[in-house]
Amino acid sequence: MLLIRNQKQFESIFNEYWEDLYRAAYIRLRDQAITEDIVQEIFVDLWQRRAEINIQSSLKGYLLTAVKYRVLKHLKREARFVTDGLDGIDLISVESDDLSFENLYQQLEVAIDQLSPACQIIFRMSKIEGMSTMEIAKKLNISKQTVSNQLSKSMGIVRAEMKHVTPLLLLLIDGQA
């Protein structure tokens, strides 16, 4: 569980992660002002809810997942979803606000826990940290094909575990910018 005891500790977290969050949002939005707003909202929320946030994995993974969630909420609000290739799901009409980010994050963590340890590492590196297949292969000293196979396997399991939640989550975990 994350405990932010004081402003200095919070500032340290901000200084360590703000660039990663900005980059992750900007890649998807290509709008500096909106990206800055989203990153600011995430850090304001982190500060305001510091006593109640329960992070089961890494802080970086939690924050990057928050970026993806906020970006998707923004895109939904702006009605800029492209539905090609999503089997006819009309994401604009999906009511995603019935699940808070916390609930969504907790359910995703439960689904990830169903994966083998190797699949968990690769899934987190790819889908949460946004690393490419090649980057993961180099970092773990395994073949690119092994990474692809593990990702395919893990995506099948996570999709099956999360199918009851919302189509928005499938976009969240499938999407790679």
mmCIF file of the C-alpha atoms, coordinates in Angstrom:
data_MODEL
# 
_entry.id   MODEL 
# 
loop_
_atom_site.group_PDB 
_atom_site.id 
_atom_site.type_symbol 
_atom_site.label_atom_id 
_atom_site.label_alt_id 
_atom_site.label_comp_id 
_atom_site.label_asym_id 
_atom_site.label_entity_id 
_atom_site.label_seq_id 
_atom_site.pdbx_PDB_ins_code 
_atom_site.Cartn_x 
_atom_site.Cartn_y 
_atom_site.Cartn_z 
_atom_site.occupancy 
_atom_site.B_iso_or_equiv 
_atom_site.pdbx_formal_charge 
_atom_site.auth_seq_id 
_atom_site.auth_comp_id 
_atom_site.auth_asym_id 
_atom_site.auth_atom_id 
_atom_site.pdbx_PDB_model_num 
ATOM 1   C CA . MET A 1 1   ? 0.000   0.000   0.000   1.00 0.00 ? 1   MET A CA 1 
ATOM 2   C CA . LEU A 1 2   ? 1.261   3.460   -0.907  1.00 0.00 ? 2   LEU A CA 1 
ATOM 3   C CA . LEU A 1 3   ? 1.706   5.866   1.946   1.00 0.00 ? 3   LEU A CA 1 
ATOM 4   C CA . ILE A 1 4   ? 2.510   9.479   1.171   1.00 0.00 ? 4   ILE A CA 1 
ATOM 5   C CA . ARG A 1 5   ? 3.359   10.967  4.525   1.00 0.00 ? 5   ARG A CA 1 
ATOM 6   C CA . ASN A 1 6   ? 4.313   14.500  3.540   1.00 0.00 ? 6   ASN A CA 1 
ATOM 7   C CA . GLN A 1 7   ? 4.622   17.017  0.745   1.00 0.00 ? 7   GLN A CA 1 
ATOM 8   C CA . LYS A 1 8   ? 8.336   16.309  0.254   1.00 0.00 ? 8   LYS A CA 1 
ATOM 9   C CA . GLN A 1 9   ? 7.633   12.619  -0.415  1.00 0.00 ? 9   GLN A CA 1 
ATOM 10  C CA . PHE A 1 10  ? 4.852   13.602  -2.826  1.00 0.00 ? 10  PHE A CA 1 
ATOM 11  C CA . GLU A 1 11  ? 7.188   16.001  -4.642  1.00 0.00 ? 11  GLU A CA 1 
ATOM 12  C CA . SER A 1 12  ? 9.723   13.213  -4.991  1.00 0.00 ? 12  SER A CA 1 
ATOM 13  C CA . ILE A 1 13  ? 7.079   10.978  -6.590  1.00 0.00 ? 13  ILE A CA 1 
ATOM 14  C CA . PHE A 1 14  ? 6.014   13.815  -8.878  1.00 0.00 ? 14  PHE A CA 1 
ATOM 15  C CA . ASN A 1 15  ? 9.597   14.524  -9.967  1.00 0.00 ? 15  ASN A CA 1 
ATOM 16  C CA . GLU A 1 16  ? 10.277  10.847  -10.642 1.00 0.00 ? 16  GLU A CA 1 
ATOM 17  C CA . TYR A 1 17  ? 7.156   10.079  -12.705 1.00 0.00 ? 17  TYR A CA 1 
ATOM 18  C CA . TRP A 1 18  ? 5.699   13.213  -14.310 1.00 0.00 ? 18  TRP A CA 1 
ATOM 19  C CA . GLU A 1 19  ? 7.709   12.876  -17.539 1.00 0.00 ? 19  GLU A CA 1 
ATOM 20  C CA . ASP A 1 20  ? 6.662   9.243   -18.027 1.00 0.00 ? 20  ASP A CA 1 
ATOM 21  C CA . LEU A 1 21  ? 3.013   10.163  -17.479 1.00 0.00 ? 21  LEU A CA 1 
ATOM 22  C CA . TYR A 1 22  ? 3.242   13.165  -19.786 1.00 0.00 ? 22  TYR A CA 1 
ATOM 23  C CA . ARG A 1 23  ? 4.852   11.090  -22.539 1.00 0.00 ? 23  ARG A CA 1 
ATOM 24  C CA . ALA A 1 24  ? 2.257   8.303   -22.212 1.00 0.00 ? 24  ALA A CA 1 
ATOM 25  C CA . ALA A 1 25  ? -0.636  10.764  -22.489 1.00 0.00 ? 25  ALA A CA 1 
ATOM 26  C CA . TYR A 1 26  ? 0.903   12.930  -25.206 1.00 0.00 ? 26  TYR A CA 1 
ATOM 27  C CA . ILE A 1 27  ? 1.558   9.938   -27.467 1.00 0.00 ? 27  ILE A CA 1 
ATOM 28  C CA . ARG A 1 28  ? -2.178  9.248   -27.482 1.00 0.00 ? 28  ARG A CA 1 
ATOM 29  C CA . LEU A 1 29  ? -3.531  12.810  -27.512 1.00 0.00 ? 29  LEU A CA 1 
ATOM 30  C CA . ARG A 1 30  ? -0.963  14.958  -29.336 1.00 0.00 ? 30  ARG A CA 1 
ATOM 31  C CA . ASP A 1 31  ? -2.238  17.988  -27.428 1.00 0.00 ? 31  ASP A CA 1 
ATOM 32  C CA . GLN A 1 32  ? 0.063   19.660  -24.912 1.00 0.00 ? 32  GLN A CA 1 
ATOM 33  C CA . ALA A 1 33  ? -2.625  21.479  -22.900 1.00 0.00 ? 33  ALA A CA 1 
ATOM 34  C CA . ILE A 1 34  ? -4.901  18.454  -22.521 1.00 0.00 ? 34  ILE A CA 1 
ATOM 35  C CA . THR A 1 35  ? -1.914  16.242  -21.695 1.00 0.00 ? 35  THR A CA 1 
ATOM 36  C CA . GLU A 1 36  ? -0.773  18.657  -18.988 1.00 0.00 ? 36  GLU A CA 1 
ATOM 37  C CA . ASP A 1 37  ? -4.311  18.772  -17.557 1.00 0.00 ? 37  ASP A CA 1 
ATOM 38  C CA . ILE A 1 38  ? -4.546  14.974  -17.416 1.00 0.00 ? 38  ILE A CA 1 
ATOM 39  C CA . VAL A 1 39  ? -1.169  14.595  -15.714 1.00 0.00 ? 39  VAL A CA 1 
ATOM 40  C CA . GLN A 1 40  ? -2.068  17.338  -13.244 1.00 0.00 ? 40  GLN A CA 1 
ATOM 41  C CA . GLU A 1 41  ? -5.433  15.662  -12.490 1.00 0.00 ? 41  GLU A CA 1 
ATOM 42  C CA . ILE A 1 42  ? -3.665  12.379  -11.758 1.00 0.00 ? 42  ILE A CA 1 
ATOM 43  C CA . PHE A 1 43  ? -1.252  13.966  -9.313  1.00 0.00 ? 43  PHE A CA 1 
ATOM 44  C CA . VAL A 1 44  ? -3.981  16.049  -7.642  1.00 0.00 ? 44  VAL A CA 1 
ATOM 45  C CA . ASP A 1 45  ? -6.047  12.880  -7.222  1.00 0.00 ? 45  ASP A CA 1 
ATOM 46  C CA . LEU A 1 46  ? -3.020  11.017  -5.853  1.00 0.00 ? 46  LEU A CA 1 
ATOM 47  C CA . TRP A 1 47  ? -2.441  13.749  -3.271  1.00 0.00 ? 47  TRP A CA 1 
ATOM 48  C CA . GLN A 1 48  ? -6.094  14.061  -2.274  1.00 0.00 ? 48  GLN A CA 1 
ATOM 49  C CA . ARG A 1 49  ? -6.590  10.315  -1.898  1.00 0.00 ? 49  ARG A CA 1 
ATOM 50  C CA . ARG A 1 50  ? -3.125  9.475   -0.571  1.00 0.00 ? 50  ARG A CA 1 
ATOM 51  C CA . ALA A 1 51  ? -4.473  7.912   2.618   1.00 0.00 ? 51  ALA A CA 1 
ATOM 52  C CA . GLU A 1 52  ? -6.887  5.564   0.875   1.00 0.00 ? 52  GLU A CA 1 
ATOM 53  C CA . ILE A 1 53  ? -5.159  4.460   -2.333  1.00 0.00 ? 53  ILE A CA 1 
ATOM 54  C CA . ASN A 1 54  ? -4.240  0.771   -2.379  1.00 0.00 ? 54  ASN A CA 1 
ATOM 55  C CA . ILE A 1 55  ? -1.576  -0.015  -4.967  1.00 0.00 ? 55  ILE A CA 1 
ATOM 56  C CA . GLN A 1 56  ? -0.903  -3.722  -5.365  1.00 0.00 ? 56  GLN A CA 1 
ATOM 57  C CA . SER A 1 57  ? 1.792   -3.497  -8.017  1.00 0.00 ? 57  SER A CA 1 
ATOM 58  C CA . SER A 1 58  ? 4.312   -0.777  -8.795  1.00 0.00 ? 58  SER A CA 1 
ATOM 59  C CA . LEU A 1 59  ? 3.538   2.900   -8.356  1.00 0.00 ? 59  LEU A CA 1 
ATOM 60  C CA . LYS A 1 60  ? 4.714   3.534   -11.921 1.00 0.00 ? 60  LYS A CA 1 
ATOM 61  C CA . GLY A 1 61  ? 2.334   0.880   -13.249 1.00 0.00 ? 61  GLY A CA 1 
ATOM 62  C CA . TYR A 1 62  ? -0.537  2.343   -11.260 1.00 0.00 ? 62  TYR A CA 1 
ATOM 63  C CA . LEU A 1 63  ? 0.152   5.858   -12.540 1.00 0.00 ? 63  LEU A CA 1 
ATOM 64  C CA . LEU A 1 64  ? 0.534   4.748   -16.170 1.00 0.00 ? 64  LEU A CA 1 
ATOM 65  C CA . THR A 1 65  ? -2.730  2.822   -15.914 1.00 0.00 ? 65  THR A CA 1 
ATOM 66  C CA . ALA A 1 66  ? -4.342  5.987   -14.537 1.00 0.00 ? 66  ALA A CA 1 
ATOM 67  C CA . VAL A 1 67  ? -3.039  7.886   -17.583 1.00 0.00 ? 67  VAL A CA 1 
ATOM 68  C CA . LYS A 1 68  ? -4.581  5.380   -19.986 1.00 0.00 ? 68  LYS A CA 1 
ATOM 69  C CA . TYR A 1 69  ? -7.881  5.502   -18.116 1.00 0.00 ? 69  TYR A CA 1 
ATOM 70  C CA . ARG A 1 70  ? -7.987  9.319   -18.091 1.00 0.00 ? 70  ARG A CA 1 
ATOM 71  C CA . VAL A 1 71  ? -7.014  9.517   -21.760 1.00 0.00 ? 71  VAL A CA 1 
ATOM 72  C CA . LEU A 1 72  ? -9.804  7.103   -22.671 1.00 0.00 ? 72  LEU A CA 1 
ATOM 73  C CA . LYS A 1 73  ? -12.304 9.074   -20.595 1.00 0.00 ? 73  LYS A CA 1 
ATOM 74  C CA . HIS A 1 74  ? -11.203 12.237  -22.375 1.00 0.00 ? 74  HIS A CA 1 
ATOM 75  C CA . LEU A 1 75  ? -11.493 10.630  -25.795 1.00 0.00 ? 75  LEU A CA 1 
ATOM 76  C CA . LYS A 1 76  ? -14.934 9.296   -24.930 1.00 0.00 ? 76  LYS A CA 1 
ATOM 77  C CA . ARG A 1 77  ? -16.014 12.769  -23.847 1.00 0.00 ? 77  ARG A CA 1 
ATOM 78  C CA . GLU A 1 78  ? -14.700 14.203  -27.070 1.00 0.00 ? 78  GLU A CA 1 
ATOM 79  C CA . ALA A 1 79  ? -16.375 11.397  -29.054 1.00 0.00 ? 79  ALA A CA 1 
ATOM 80  C CA . ARG A 1 80  ? -13.200 10.704  -31.004 1.00 0.00 ? 80  ARG A CA 1 
ATOM 81  C CA . PHE A 1 81  ? -13.190 6.921   -30.791 1.00 0.00 ? 81  PHE A CA 1 
ATOM 82  C CA . VAL A 1 82  ? -12.593 5.013   -33.961 1.00 0.00 ? 82  VAL A CA 1 
ATOM 83  C CA . THR A 1 83  ? -14.585 1.815   -33.789 1.00 0.00 ? 83  THR A CA 1 
ATOM 84  C CA . ASP A 1 84  ? -13.042 0.000   -36.769 1.00 0.00 ? 84  ASP A CA 1 
ATOM 85  C CA . GLY A 1 85  ? -11.689 -3.384  -35.791 1.00 0.00 ? 85  GLY A CA 1 
ATOM 86  C CA . LEU A 1 86  ? -13.560 -3.547  -32.505 1.00 0.00 ? 86  LEU A CA 1 
ATOM 87  C CA . ASP A 1 87  ? -16.244 -5.987  -33.642 1.00 0.00 ? 87  ASP A CA 1 
ATOM 88  C CA . GLY A 1 88  ? -18.912 -3.306  -33.881 1.00 0.00 ? 88  GLY A CA 1 
ATOM 89  C CA . ILE A 1 89  ? -18.705 -2.191  -30.275 1.00 0.00 ? 89  ILE A CA 1 
ATOM 90  C CA . ASP A 1 90  ? -20.017 1.349   -30.047 1.00 0.00 ? 90  ASP A CA 1 
ATOM 91  C CA . LEU A 1 91  ? -17.663 2.699   -27.407 1.00 0.00 ? 91  LEU A CA 1 
ATOM 92  C CA . ILE A 1 92  ? -19.293 6.086   -27.413 1.00 0.00 ? 92  ILE A CA 1 
ATOM 93  C CA . SER A 1 93  ? -22.501 4.620   -26.034 1.00 0.00 ? 93  SER A CA 1 
ATOM 94  C CA . VAL A 1 94  ? -20.759 2.485   -23.407 1.00 0.00 ? 94  VAL A CA 1 
ATOM 95  C CA . GLU A 1 95  ? -21.358 3.801   -19.922 1.00 0.00 ? 95  GLU A CA 1 
ATOM 96  C CA . SER A 1 96  ? -17.904 3.498   -18.425 1.00 0.00 ? 96  SER A CA 1 
ATOM 97  C CA . ASP A 1 97  ? -18.402 5.875   -15.528 1.00 0.00 ? 97  ASP A CA 1 
ATOM 98  C CA . ASP A 1 98  ? -20.202 3.194   -13.508 1.00 0.00 ? 98  ASP A CA 1 
ATOM 99  C CA . LEU A 1 99  ? -16.773 1.796   -12.665 1.00 0.00 ? 99  LEU A CA 1 
ATOM 100 C CA . SER A 1 100 ? -14.304 4.049   -10.962 1.00 0.00 ? 100 SER A CA 1 
ATOM 101 C CA . PHE A 1 101 ? -10.657 3.852   -11.890 1.00 0.00 ? 101 PHE A CA 1 
ATOM 102 C CA . GLU A 1 102 ? -9.947  2.243   -8.505  1.00 0.00 ? 102 GLU A CA 1 
ATOM 103 C CA . ASN A 1 103 ? -12.457 -0.544  -9.125  1.00 0.00 ? 103 ASN A CA 1 
ATOM 104 C CA . LEU A 1 104 ? -11.189 -1.055  -12.639 1.00 0.00 ? 104 LEU A CA 1 
ATOM 105 C CA . TYR A 1 105 ? -7.589  -1.137  -11.454 1.00 0.00 ? 105 TYR A CA 1 
ATOM 106 C CA . GLN A 1 106 ? -8.386  -3.616  -8.671  1.00 0.00 ? 106 GLN A CA 1 
ATOM 107 C CA . GLN A 1 107 ? -10.212 -5.947  -11.065 1.00 0.00 ? 107 GLN A CA 1 
ATOM 108 C CA . LEU A 1 108 ? -7.358  -5.737  -13.563 1.00 0.00 ? 108 LEU A CA 1 
ATOM 109 C CA . GLU A 1 109 ? -4.900  -6.634  -10.793 1.00 0.00 ? 109 GLU A CA 1 
ATOM 110 C CA . VAL A 1 110 ? -7.012  -9.689  -9.893  1.00 0.00 ? 110 VAL A CA 1 
ATOM 111 C CA . ALA A 1 111 ? -6.998  -10.753 -13.544 1.00 0.00 ? 111 ALA A CA 1 
ATOM 112 C CA . ILE A 1 112 ? -3.218  -10.258 -13.810 1.00 0.00 ? 112 ILE A CA 1 
ATOM 113 C CA . ASP A 1 113 ? -2.763  -12.389 -10.690 1.00 0.00 ? 113 ASP A CA 1 
ATOM 114 C CA . GLN A 1 114 ? -4.229  -15.314 -12.676 1.00 0.00 ? 114 GLN A CA 1 
ATOM 115 C CA . LEU A 1 115 ? -1.191  -15.242 -14.978 1.00 0.00 ? 115 LEU A CA 1 
ATOM 116 C CA . SER A 1 116 ? 2.032   -17.157 -14.459 1.00 0.00 ? 116 SER A CA 1 
ATOM 117 C CA . PRO A 1 117 ? 4.873   -15.076 -13.015 1.00 0.00 ? 117 PRO A CA 1 
ATOM 118 C CA . ALA A 1 118 ? 6.591   -14.805 -16.426 1.00 0.00 ? 118 ALA A CA 1 
ATOM 119 C CA . CYS A 1 119 ? 3.340   -13.740 -18.110 1.00 0.00 ? 119 CYS A CA 1 
ATOM 120 C CA . GLN A 1 120 ? 2.695   -11.174 -15.372 1.00 0.00 ? 120 GLN A CA 1 
ATOM 121 C CA . ILE A 1 121 ? 6.074   -9.536  -15.905 1.00 0.00 ? 121 ILE A CA 1 
ATOM 122 C CA . ILE A 1 122 ? 5.686   -9.401  -19.681 1.00 0.00 ? 122 ILE A CA 1 
ATOM 123 C CA . PHE A 1 123 ? 2.066   -8.215  -19.474 1.00 0.00 ? 123 PHE A CA 1 
ATOM 124 C CA . ARG A 1 124 ? 2.962   -5.394  -17.078 1.00 0.00 ? 124 ARG A CA 1 
ATOM 125 C CA . MET A 1 125 ? 5.967   -4.323  -19.147 1.00 0.00 ? 125 MET A CA 1 
ATOM 126 C CA . SER A 1 126 ? 3.888   -4.237  -22.331 1.00 0.00 ? 126 SER A CA 1 
ATOM 127 C CA . LYS A 1 127 ? 0.425   -3.119  -21.323 1.00 0.00 ? 127 LYS A CA 1 
ATOM 128 C CA . ILE A 1 128 ? 1.115   -1.011  -18.268 1.00 0.00 ? 128 ILE A CA 1 
ATOM 129 C CA . GLU A 1 129 ? 4.604   0.382   -18.840 1.00 0.00 ? 129 GLU A CA 1 
ATOM 130 C CA . GLY A 1 130 ? 4.107   0.601   -22.614 1.00 0.00 ? 130 GLY A CA 1 
ATOM 131 C CA . MET A 1 131 ? 7.302   -1.188  -23.606 1.00 0.00 ? 131 MET A CA 1 
ATOM 132 C CA . SER A 1 132 ? 7.581   -2.685  -27.094 1.00 0.00 ? 132 SER A CA 1 
ATOM 133 C CA . THR A 1 133 ? 8.019   -6.388  -27.743 1.00 0.00 ? 133 THR A CA 1 
ATOM 134 C CA . MET A 1 134 ? 11.631  -5.758  -28.755 1.00 0.00 ? 134 MET A CA 1 
ATOM 135 C CA . GLU A 1 135 ? 12.372  -3.737  -25.601 1.00 0.00 ? 135 GLU A CA 1 
ATOM 136 C CA . ILE A 1 136 ? 10.923  -6.483  -23.413 1.00 0.00 ? 136 ILE A CA 1 
ATOM 137 C CA . ALA A 1 137 ? 12.871  -9.183  -25.236 1.00 0.00 ? 137 ALA A CA 1 
ATOM 138 C CA . LYS A 1 138 ? 16.136  -7.273  -24.770 1.00 0.00 ? 138 LYS A CA 1 
ATOM 139 C CA . LYS A 1 139 ? 15.473  -6.460  -21.134 1.00 0.00 ? 139 LYS A CA 1 
ATOM 140 C CA . LEU A 1 140 ? 14.511  -10.046 -20.223 1.00 0.00 ? 140 LEU A CA 1 
ATOM 141 C CA . ASN A 1 141 ? 17.083  -11.612 -22.550 1.00 0.00 ? 141 ASN A CA 1 
ATOM 142 C CA . ILE A 1 142 ? 14.486  -13.732 -24.354 1.00 0.00 ? 142 ILE A CA 1 
ATOM 143 C CA . SER A 1 143 ? 13.373  -13.936 -27.962 1.00 0.00 ? 143 SER A CA 1 
ATOM 144 C CA . LYS A 1 144 ? 10.874  -11.519 -29.447 1.00 0.00 ? 144 LYS A CA 1 
ATOM 145 C CA . GLN A 1 145 ? 8.714   -14.515 -30.392 1.00 0.00 ? 145 GLN A CA 1 
ATOM 146 C CA . THR A 1 146 ? 8.633   -15.702 -26.770 1.00 0.00 ? 146 THR A CA 1 
ATOM 147 C CA . VAL A 1 147 ? 7.445   -12.253 -25.713 1.00 0.00 ? 147 VAL A CA 1 
ATOM 148 C CA . SER A 1 148 ? 4.746   -12.297 -28.412 1.00 0.00 ? 148 SER A CA 1 
ATOM 149 C CA . ASN A 1 149 ? 3.611   -15.777 -27.376 1.00 0.00 ? 149 ASN A CA 1 
ATOM 150 C CA . GLN A 1 150 ? 3.448   -14.814 -23.688 1.00 0.00 ? 150 GLN A CA 1 
ATOM 151 C CA . LEU A 1 151 ? 1.542   -11.624 -24.516 1.00 0.00 ? 151 LEU A CA 1 
ATOM 152 C CA . SER A 1 152 ? -0.956  -13.509 -26.621 1.00 0.00 ? 152 SER A CA 1 
ATOM 153 C CA . LYS A 1 153 ? -1.489  -16.063 -23.876 1.00 0.00 ? 153 LYS A CA 1 
ATOM 154 C CA . SER A 1 154 ? -1.801  -13.413 -21.153 1.00 0.00 ? 154 SER A CA 1 
ATOM 155 C CA . MET A 1 155 ? -4.198  -11.255 -23.192 1.00 0.00 ? 155 MET A CA 1 
ATOM 156 C CA . GLY A 1 156 ? -6.495  -14.232 -23.671 1.00 0.00 ? 156 GLY A CA 1 
ATOM 157 C CA . ILE A 1 157 ? -6.584  -14.886 -19.938 1.00 0.00 ? 157 ILE A CA 1 
ATOM 158 C CA . VAL A 1 158 ? -7.039  -11.221 -18.967 1.00 0.00 ? 158 VAL A CA 1 
ATOM 159 C CA . ARG A 1 159 ? -9.788  -10.725 -21.575 1.00 0.00 ? 159 ARG A CA 1 
ATOM 160 C CA . ALA A 1 160 ? -11.630 -13.788 -20.265 1.00 0.00 ? 160 ALA A CA 1 
ATOM 161 C CA . GLU A 1 161 ? -11.282 -12.605 -16.662 1.00 0.00 ? 161 GLU A CA 1 
ATOM 162 C CA . MET A 1 162 ? -12.396 -9.054  -17.490 1.00 0.00 ? 162 MET A CA 1 
ATOM 163 C CA . LYS A 1 163 ? -15.138 -9.668  -20.068 1.00 0.00 ? 163 LYS A CA 1 
ATOM 164 C CA . HIS A 1 164 ? -17.842 -8.806  -17.528 1.00 0.00 ? 164 HIS A CA 1 
ATOM 165 C CA . VAL A 1 165 ? -16.414 -5.393  -16.729 1.00 0.00 ? 165 VAL A CA 1 
ATOM 166 C CA . THR A 1 166 ? -16.601 -3.128  -19.780 1.00 0.00 ? 166 THR A CA 1 
ATOM 167 C CA . PRO A 1 167 ? -15.468 -2.964  -23.399 1.00 0.00 ? 167 PRO A CA 1 
ATOM 168 C CA . LEU A 1 168 ? -13.552 0.171   -22.419 1.00 0.00 ? 168 LEU A CA 1 
ATOM 169 C CA . LEU A 1 169 ? -11.116 -1.947  -20.428 1.00 0.00 ? 169 LEU A CA 1 
ATOM 170 C CA . LEU A 1 170 ? -10.424 -4.132  -23.451 1.00 0.00 ? 170 LEU A CA 1 
ATOM 171 C CA . LEU A 1 171 ? -9.425  -1.002  -25.328 1.00 0.00 ? 171 LEU A CA 1 
ATOM 172 C CA . LEU A 1 172 ? -7.293  0.045   -22.375 1.00 0.00 ? 172 LEU A CA 1 
ATOM 173 C CA . ILE A 1 173 ? -5.318  -3.184  -22.238 1.00 0.00 ? 173 ILE A CA 1 
ATOM 174 C CA . ASP A 1 174 ? -5.255  -3.892  -25.977 1.00 0.00 ? 174 ASP A CA 1 
ATOM 175 C CA . GLY A 1 175 ? -4.270  -0.383  -27.013 1.00 0.00 ? 175 GLY A CA 1 
ATOM 176 C CA . GLN A 1 176 ? -0.676  0.379   -27.810 1.00 0.00 ? 176 GLN A CA 1 
ATOM 177 C CA . ALA A 1 177 ? 0.263   3.793   -29.062 1.00 0.00 ? 177 ALA A CA 1 
# 
